[in-house]
């Protein structure tokens, strides 16, 4: 291997390490929140439409 290839491999390994650290940091941020294991939703009293729409054909 020449010196250029060694420096390219070292730069590539350094870049991979930086990306891996950034990904681990990102994943740690998303895991920090609540798990919501109780399954309780924020929406409690939903209801359907008040009136049913009626579609008529246009005559003439």
Secondary structure, DSSP 8 states (H G I E B T S, - for coil): --HHHHHHHHHHHHHHHHHHHHHHHHHHHHHTS---TT---S-------SS---------
